């Protein structure tokens, strides 16, 4: 009798020692984590739904599982005041799964990657704890914020005016497209008196165009003399917001918009977007801007030289930057010599409105372009050029 009691006690102790090791070797490594997100692209402020599923494919139960992870910097828990840590305590029977639905909100531009989480498992007797690292591989591209329509007017007025004037000159009177309300500066010969009598307000005729405007938006990610330096995240986000606003305004004027940058793409996509018109182009550009990293693939001058190979004579070039040097000024002059109107949206002052310097290839031009050339020569002397 005592022998049987001692044998049972020994078997119990062996079981208490062996069971946790068996669970650690055979059960916990097979527990997996699956994550699905409601969308692949989102704008700041939009809600996202994360479905997190913990699966136990074995024939043995998992008495206690704790999932602990932190959301990427680009996301935050909905209604938590910026909190990003999530914890889940659950248990799983044999071949069972548990699902957690997390409501998050996009907070800033970038690629939100969730590559790592921690699973803490406890054996059946609560004697041994195992900590596992799992890799769910989830990512969401957060696009730049959309600026208010009235923001950055100084940046837009000169460019919009030039495109409208060029379009007015190239209008085809045989391609009537409709009428619109009269705006200051419209010639009286374009007034539609029948539409004016019908609506009670001055209306002007709109015509089609024999040639649409093409605009290249160039985003510079070099923010210091060391072109390999990592770009400031806040400054880069601000530049991306202004590029997107320009694209929306330009496509609203029925212009073809292209894009080129010297920043590398986190998803391996091309850093050049061919010119295209229509409301879809700003969405393509927003997706591309959201996946841009903070690492440059070349200098500002290299990007401008690449733009010189892509543009056609007559294309408008808009450089969005908050840093300029002597070499980039010389590259801008080379673009002007190709017959391309060049606008520089210099956001260095951080006001958000931008300073636009205009220049065209015309003899005897004075003012801002000559001042820019003078600054370029001064910078060249300062750099030993």
PAFILUM-600585 format. One line per field, with one value per residue (C-alpha): x, y, z; residue in three letters. Coordinates in Angstrom, 2 decimals. Last residue first. Layout:
BEGIN
u: X; ...
v: Y; ...
w: Z; ...
code: Ala; ...
! end
This chain:
BEGIN
u: 32.93; 34.57; 31.37; 30.93; 31.73; 29.05; 26.62; 27.23; 26.77; 23.51; 22.29; 22.96; 21.11; 18.16; 18.16; 18.24; 15.26; 13.38; 13.64; 14.95; 14.46; 16.71; 16.46; 13.65; 13.96; 11.38; 11.63; 9.25; 10.07; 7.27; 7.58; 5.66; 2.43; 3.26; 5.17; 8.16; 10.62; 12.29; 9.14; 10.63; 8.17; 10.41; 8.64; 10.32; 8.94; 10.54; 12.31; 15.33; 17.34; 15.03; 15.94; 19.65; 18.98; 17.43; 20.54; 22.72; 20.54; 20.82; 24.61; 24.60; 22.44; 18.77; 16.80; 13.08; 11.89; 9.02; 10.34; 7.61; 8.43; 6.10; 6.43; 7.06; 9.96; 9.49; 10.47; 12.05; 15.76; 15.77; 13.95; 16.89; 19.19; 16.92; 17.00; 20.81; 20.96; 18.83; 21.19; 20.53; 18.68; 17.49; 16.32; 13.24; 10.95; 8.18; 5.18; 2.60; 3.81; 3.15; -0.38; -1.07; 0.29; -2.03; -4.92; -3.90; -3.88; -7.36; -9.13; -8.04; -4.79; -1.60; 2.14; 4.30; 5.01; 8.69; 10.05; 9.28; 7.95; 10.20; 7.66; 9.65; 10.32; 13.60; 13.63; 15.06; 11.62; 9.64; 5.95; 3.78; 0.61; -1.43; -3.51; -7.30; -7.40; -8.72; -5.74; -3.54; -5.30; -5.22; -1.57; -0.56; -2.27; -0.45; 2.91; 2.10; 1.26; 4.41; 6.56; 4.95; 5.49; 9.15; 9.64; 8.04; 10.08; 13.42; 15.33; 18.09; 21.49; 22.87; 22.77; 25.11; 24.71; 21.34; 17.66; 17.84; 14.32; 13.42; 9.97; 9.64; 6.14; 6.10; 3.34; 1.89; -0.67; -3.23; -3.02; -5.75; -7.97; -11.69; -13.93; -15.76; -18.32; -18.88; -21.80; -22.85; -25.71; -29.51; -29.43; -31.35; -30.34; -26.67; -26.90; -28.25; -25.68; -22.73; -19.79; -16.55; -16.34; -16.39; -12.93; -12.53; -10.32; -12.55; -14.54; -17.86; -19.71; -19.23; -20.46; -20.07; -17.63; -17.46; -14.68; -14.79; -13.35; -10.11; -8.35; -4.56; -4.29; -6.76; -4.75; -1.55; -3.32; -4.91; -1.61; 0.21; -2.49; -2.50; 1.27; 1.27; -1.70; -0.59; 2.27; 0.86; -2.41; -0.75; -3.87; -7.27; -8.38; -7.44; -4.52; -5.08; -2.86; -0.28; -1.13; -0.88; 0.21; -0.84; 1.33; 0.91; 3.59; 2.35; 5.78; 5.67; 7.98; 7.32; 7.45; 6.96; 5.71; 5.95; 4.02; 0.45; -0.68; -1.86; 1.11; 1.33; 1.87; 3.11; 2.87; 4.90; 4.37; 6.56; 6.29; 3.58; 4.36; 2.68; 4.12; 4.20; 2.07; 0.60; -2.28; -4.26; -6.93; -7.30; -10.21; -8.98; -11.01; -9.67; -10.25; -9.74; -8.99; -9.60; -7.95; -7.70; -8.99; -7.63; -7.35; -7.47; -5.70; -5.24; -3.05; -2.72; -0.23; -0.66; -2.19; -2.61; -5.59; -7.34; -10.40; -9.27; -5.97; -3.07; -1.40; 1.59; 3.98; 3.34; 0.98; 2.50; 2.04; 1.11; -0.86; -1.43; -2.30; -3.64; -4.81; -3.54; -5.37; -3.91; -4.81; -2.78; -3.85; -4.13; -4.93; -4.75; -6.66; -6.17; -8.72; -7.55; -10.18; -8.99; -10.47; -9.49; -7.85; -4.78; -5.69; -5.74; -4.33; -4.32; -7.76; -9.67; -6.57; -6.06; -3.74; -3.00; -1.00; 0.21; 0.42; 2.68; 5.65; 3.35; 2.17; 5.00; 8.15; 6.76; 3.73; 6.03; 8.31; 5.32; 4.09; 7.44; 7.95; 4.39; 4.16; 7.37; 6.03; 2.74; 4.52; 6.64; 3.56; 1.77; 4.76; 4.99; 1.31; 1.67; 4.62; 2.73; 0.00
v: 77.35; 77.50; 76.84; 80.49; 81.53; 79.17; 80.49; 84.05; 82.97; 81.19; 84.22; 86.39; 83.94; 84.01; 87.81; 87.75; 85.42; 87.53; 90.87; 91.30; 89.60; 91.01; 87.99; 85.56; 81.98; 82.06; 82.49; 82.53; 82.53; 81.28; 81.70; 79.25; 79.52; 76.98; 79.56; 77.24; 79.82; 77.15; 76.45; 77.47; 76.69; 77.25; 77.80; 77.04; 77.81; 75.27; 76.42; 74.12; 77.13; 77.25; 73.68; 74.58; 77.53; 75.14; 72.96; 75.98; 76.76; 73.10; 73.36; 76.56; 75.20; 75.03; 73.68; 73.86; 72.22; 71.96; 72.47; 73.21; 72.63; 73.78; 71.91; 74.14; 72.12; 68.51; 67.16; 63.78; 64.35; 67.73; 66.09; 63.73; 66.77; 68.30; 65.07; 64.93; 68.58; 67.79; 64.99; 61.30; 58.28; 60.15; 58.46; 59.62; 57.08; 57.69; 55.36; 58.06; 60.22; 57.39; 56.82; 60.57; 60.70; 57.95; 59.75; 63.05; 61.30; 59.79; 63.16; 63.66; 64.36; 62.37; 63.01; 59.96; 59.23; 58.93; 57.55; 54.01; 51.64; 49.71; 49.76; 52.17; 54.47; 56.34; 60.13; 62.03; 62.94; 63.13; 63.71; 64.38; 66.44; 66.94; 70.07; 70.08; 73.14; 70.84; 68.63; 71.56; 72.29; 68.67; 68.28; 71.47; 70.27; 66.95; 68.67; 70.92; 67.97; 66.15; 69.14; 69.30; 65.59; 65.99; 68.82; 66.81; 63.70; 65.43; 63.89; 61.38; 62.66; 61.20; 64.57; 66.13; 69.85; 69.79; 69.05; 66.75; 65.37; 67.50; 66.98; 67.86; 68.45; 68.36; 70.31; 69.68; 72.13; 70.83; 71.61; 72.51; 73.67; 73.41; 76.40; 77.97; 80.73; 83.35; 83.86; 87.14; 86.58; 86.38; 82.72; 82.78; 86.28; 85.54; 82.20; 84.03; 86.81; 84.41; 86.65; 85.76; 89.10; 90.86; 89.56; 87.66; 89.62; 89.27; 86.07; 85.47; 82.31; 79.28; 78.16; 75.03; 73.01; 74.88; 73.47; 75.68; 78.66; 76.70; 78.10; 78.41; 81.95; 81.16; 78.06; 80.06; 82.61; 79.91; 78.10; 81.30; 82.32; 78.94; 79.06; 82.59; 81.98; 78.63; 79.28; 82.57; 80.73; 78.22; 77.24; 78.36; 74.91; 73.33; 70.93; 67.23; 65.19; 62.97; 59.31; 56.55; 53.27; 50.25; 47.25; 43.89; 41.19; 39.14; 38.26; 36.33; 36.52; 33.87; 34.08; 30.86; 30.67; 27.61; 26.49; 27.50; 23.89; 23.82; 25.82; 29.60; 31.42; 34.98; 36.04; 39.09; 41.01; 41.98; 43.28; 45.93; 48.34; 51.72; 53.20; 56.96; 60.05; 60.73; 59.90; 57.05; 55.81; 52.41; 50.15; 46.75; 43.58; 40.58; 37.05; 33.77; 30.44; 26.80; 23.56; 22.32; 24.91; 28.42; 30.86; 34.66; 37.81; 40.55; 43.63; 46.66; 49.55; 52.58; 55.32; 58.64; 60.01; 56.66; 57.38; 55.12; 53.44; 55.08; 54.63; 56.16; 55.39; 51.67; 49.87; 48.28; 44.60; 42.24; 39.02; 36.99; 33.32; 31.09; 27.48; 26.55; 23.33; 20.24; 18.86; 21.52; 24.25; 27.05; 30.29; 33.89; 36.24; 40.02; 41.93; 45.53; 48.10; 51.47; 54.90; 57.92; 60.92; 60.94; 59.40; 55.66; 53.06; 49.25; 48.93; 46.93; 45.33; 41.62; 40.05; 36.37; 35.12; 31.56; 28.95; 26.18; 27.15; 27.00; 23.42; 20.91; 22.23; 24.49; 22.27; 19.24; 21.14; 22.19; 18.56; 16.98; 18.49; 18.20; 14.73; 13.61; 14.90; 13.09; 9.87; 10.05; 10.60; 7.69; 5.42; 6.50; 5.73; 2.41; 1.46; 2.48; 0.00
w: -56.25; -52.78; -50.92; -49.96; -53.53; -54.84; -52.23; -53.44; -57.06; -56.20; -54.25; -57.30; -59.53; -57.12; -57.10; -60.89; -60.86; -58.32; -60.03; -63.55; -66.89; -69.65; -71.89; -71.16; -69.93; -67.19; -63.44; -60.53; -56.83; -54.60; -50.83; -48.74; -46.76; -44.05; -42.06; -41.59; -42.93; -45.07; -47.06; -50.43; -53.21; -56.22; -59.53; -62.87; -66.33; -68.67; -71.84; -71.53; -70.30; -67.31; -66.40; -66.55; -64.25; -61.74; -61.91; -61.10; -58.08; -56.98; -57.02; -54.98; -52.18; -51.28; -48.32; -47.46; -50.64; -53.11; -56.67; -59.21; -62.89; -65.68; -68.96; -72.00; -73.35; -72.21; -68.82; -68.04; -68.72; -66.96; -64.03; -63.61; -63.43; -60.79; -58.76; -58.90; -57.79; -54.74; -53.79; -54.18; -52.76; -49.69; -46.52; -44.62; -46.26; -48.78; -48.43; -47.72; -50.61; -53.07; -51.78; -51.91; -55.48; -56.63; -54.95; -56.54; -59.97; -59.63; -59.89; -63.52; -65.30; -65.73; -65.61; -64.84; -61.15; -60.30; -57.01; -58.15; -55.55; -53.14; -50.33; -48.13; -51.10; -51.33; -51.36; -54.35; -55.64; -58.89; -59.56; -62.59; -62.89; -66.06; -65.67; -65.56; -63.23; -60.48; -61.31; -60.36; -57.08; -55.92; -56.95; -55.15; -51.97; -52.21; -52.57; -49.61; -47.37; -48.45; -47.48; -44.04; -43.46; -44.43; -41.95; -39.16; -39.97; -40.26; -43.14; -42.44; -43.56; -46.80; -48.59; -46.04; -46.82; -45.09; -45.77; -48.78; -49.24; -52.25; -53.74; -57.44; -58.80; -62.60; -64.31; -67.75; -69.09; -71.56; -75.27; -77.78; -75.00; -74.46; -74.02; -71.12; -71.53; -68.87; -66.50; -64.86; -62.47; -62.89; -63.87; -67.16; -68.21; -67.51; -69.36; -72.43; -72.02; -72.06; -71.16; -73.00; -74.81; -71.45; -70.63; -67.31; -64.86; -61.81; -62.04; -63.80; -62.82; -65.11; -68.52; -70.60; -72.74; -76.08; -78.26; -81.39; -79.50; -78.83; -75.76; -75.96; -74.60; -71.83; -70.91; -70.62; -68.45; -66.28; -65.81; -64.87; -62.39; -60.70; -60.20; -58.82; -56.53; -55.11; -52.70; -51.51; -50.85; -48.53; -46.62; -47.93; -49.12; -45.76; -45.97; -46.51; -44.22; -45.87; -46.53; -43.93; -45.53; -43.48; -42.60; -40.87; -40.66; -37.63; -36.24; -32.97; -29.96; -27.31; -23.54; -21.57; -17.98; -15.78; -12.73; -13.60; -13.60; -17.21; -18.50; -18.82; -22.14; -22.74; -26.38; -27.43; -30.68; -33.63; -37.19; -36.99; -39.78; -40.17; -43.38; -43.01; -42.41; -38.98; -36.59; -38.13; -35.69; -34.09; -33.18; -32.01; -32.59; -30.66; -31.90; -30.07; -31.72; -30.86; -31.88; -28.28; -25.85; -25.78; -22.90; -22.92; -21.74; -24.38; -23.99; -26.30; -25.99; -28.29; -26.10; -27.96; -26.02; -25.81; -27.96; -30.79; -30.07; -31.87; -35.26; -37.11; -34.25; -34.65; -32.22; -29.15; -28.29; -25.47; -25.94; -22.77; -23.01; -20.24; -20.15; -23.61; -24.41; -26.11; -29.53; -31.34; -33.81; -31.18; -33.03; -31.78; -34.08; -34.21; -36.30; -36.65; -37.58; -38.81; -38.19; -40.27; -38.57; -40.81; -44.18; -44.79; -47.17; -46.88; -45.35; -42.69; -41.21; -40.72; -38.17; -37.53; -34.54; -34.19; -31.43; -32.70; -30.52; -27.45; -27.88; -28.39; -26.70; -23.96; -23.36; -22.99; -20.64; -18.52; -18.40; -17.45; -13.98; -12.73; -14.31; -12.62; -9.31; -9.83; -10.85; -7.71; -5.57; -7.22; -6.66; -3.01; -2.52; -4.32; -2.13; 0.96; 0.00
code: Unk; Unk; Unk; Unk; Unk; Unk; Unk; Unk; Unk; Unk; Unk; Unk; Unk; Unk; Unk; Unk; Unk; Unk; Unk; Unk; Unk; Unk; Unk; Unk; Unk; Unk; Unk; Unk; Unk; Unk; Unk; Unk; Unk; Unk; Unk; Unk; Unk; Unk; Unk; Unk; Unk; Unk; Unk; Unk; Unk; Unk; Unk; Unk; Unk; Unk; Unk; Unk; Unk; Unk; Unk; Unk; Unk; Unk; Unk; Unk; Unk; Unk; Unk; Unk; Unk; Unk; Unk; Unk; Unk; Unk; Unk; Unk; Unk; Unk; Unk; Unk; Unk; Unk; Unk; Unk; Unk; Unk; Unk; Unk; Unk; Unk; Unk; Unk; Unk; Unk; Unk; Unk; Unk; Unk; Unk; Unk; Unk; Unk; Unk; Unk; Unk; Unk; Unk; Unk; Unk; Unk; Unk; Unk; Unk; Unk; Unk; Unk; Unk; Unk; Unk; Unk; Unk; Unk; Unk; Unk; Unk; Unk; Unk; Unk; Unk; Unk; Unk; Unk; Unk; Unk; Unk; Unk; Unk; Unk; Unk; Unk; Unk; Unk; Unk; Unk; Unk; Unk; Unk; Unk; Unk; Unk; Unk; Unk; Unk; Unk; Unk; Unk; Unk; Unk; Unk; Unk; Unk; Unk; Unk; Unk; Unk; Unk; Unk; Unk; Unk; Unk; Unk; Unk; Unk; Unk; Unk; Unk; Unk; Unk; Unk; Unk; Unk; Unk; Unk; Unk; Unk; Unk; Unk; Unk; Unk; Unk; Unk; Unk; Unk; Unk; Unk; Unk; Unk; Unk; Unk; Unk; Unk; Unk; Unk; Unk; Unk; Unk; Unk; Unk; Unk; Unk; Unk; Unk; Unk; Unk; Unk; Unk; Unk; Unk; Unk; Unk; Unk; Unk; Unk; Unk; Unk; Unk; Unk; Unk; Unk; Unk; Unk; Unk; Unk; Unk; Unk; Unk; Unk; Unk; Unk; Unk; Unk; Unk; Unk; Unk; Unk; Unk; Unk; Unk; Unk; Unk; Unk; Unk; Unk; Unk; Unk; Unk; Unk; Unk; Unk; Unk; Unk; Unk; Unk; Unk; Unk; Unk; Unk; Unk; Unk; Unk; Unk; Unk; Unk; Unk; Unk; Unk; Unk; Unk; Unk; Unk; Unk; Unk; Unk; Unk; Unk; Unk; Unk; Unk; Unk; Unk; Unk; Unk; Unk; Unk; Unk; Unk; Unk; Unk; Unk; Unk; Unk; Unk; Unk; Unk; Unk; Unk; Unk; Unk; Unk; Unk; Unk; Unk; Unk; Unk; Unk; Unk; Unk; Unk; Unk; Unk; Unk; Unk; Unk; Unk; Unk; Unk; Unk; Unk; Unk; Unk; Unk; Unk; Unk; Unk; Unk; Unk; Unk; Unk; Unk; Unk; Unk; Unk; Unk; Unk; Unk; Unk; Unk; Unk; Unk; Unk; Unk; Unk; Unk; Unk; Unk; Unk; Unk; Unk; Unk; Unk; Unk; Unk; Unk; Unk; Unk; Unk; Unk; Unk; Unk; Unk; Unk; Unk; Unk; Unk; Unk; Unk; Unk; Unk; Unk; Unk; Unk; Unk; Unk; Unk; Unk; Unk; Unk; Unk; Unk
! end
